[in-house]
């Protein structure tokens, strides 16, 4: 699963920034916008401005298409299901990754404290 670290205070992201986060081409994101209604960035000065919610939706689409190897129509159906088992798995994996990062940060802090003694 691809891990995304967004700057905490930044509210909007350009299509170039989002494409770089996922190692995708900008055209891929524009293509996904046409197929997944939950990806609908706002326009600011005729440029796409993605919010954190849209980036989370892109992460779900990425998970289904790139990691689960689903087709576009299959992923669209999966995203429309009210309770998708695959998306539940996505959320569990996402939560576990957040926990892992937190634990790694704590371990680093403890190692620094031990070295400072």
N, C-alpha and C positions, 0 to 999 in steps of 0.2 A: 504494500500500500504506500502510495506517495505521501510524504509528510510535508506539510506546508507550514512555514513559520512566517506569519504576517506581523509587520510592525504594529505594536499595540495601539498607538494613537492615530494611525492612518485610517481614514474612513472610506476613501475611494481609491481605486486602482485602475490604471490604463490597460488597454487590451495588450499592449506590449509587456507590461509588468506581469499580467496574469498568464500570458503565453509563456513567459520565462519561468514562472513558478512551476508550471506543469511540463516544461520542455515540449511545448506544442507550437505549431505555427498559428499566427493570428487568424489565418483563413479557417483553420479547424474550429476555433472558438466561434467565428462568425457562422460557420456551417451548423454547429451545435445549437446556436441561438434560433435557427430556423426550425429545428426539430424538437427542442425541449423548451416549452413555454415558461418554465421556472427560471430560465436564464434570459433575463431581459434587462440588460444594463441601461442606466439612465444616460442621456446624452448631455454633455456639457461642452459648449462651443463646438458642436458637431463631432465630438469624440466620445467614445464609450467610457462610462465610469462605472466600474463594477464595485458593488458593496461586498461586505464579508458574507452576507447571506448568499449572494450569487456565486461567490467563490466556493462556498460550501456545496452548492448545487453542482457546480462544475466538478468538484471533487467526487461527488456521487456518480456523475456521468462518466468521469474518467475511470472510476472503480469498475463500473459495469462494462464499459467498452474495452478498456485496455487490460484490466486485471482479470475480469471474469470472462473476457472474450465474447461478449454478447454482440449481436447485430444492433444497428440503430433501431429498427422496429421493435426488437426484443427489449432493448433498454428503455424505449419510450413506454412500452406496456408496463415494465417493471416499476418505472417512476410513477405511473398513474395508479398503481395498486395502493389501497389505503394502508395495508400492513404487509410490506414486502420482506420476506425472510432475508433476501440478499442485502437489502438496505439496512435491516437490523444488524446483520453481520458487519456491514460497513461502520455503523455507529459503535458497535462493540470494539471493533479494531481501532477506530479513531480514539475512543476513550482509553483503551489500553496503551496506545502510543503516547497520549498525553500523560498518563500515569508513569510510563517508562521515562519520558523526558524529565518529569518532576523528580523521580527517584535518582536519575543520573545527576541532576543538578544538586540534590542533597548529598550524594556520594562525593561529588567534587568539593562541595563546601566542607564536608567532614575531613576529607583528605587535606585540604588547605589548612584547617584548624589543627590537625595533627602535625603538619609540617611547621606550623608557627609556634609550636610548644617547645 
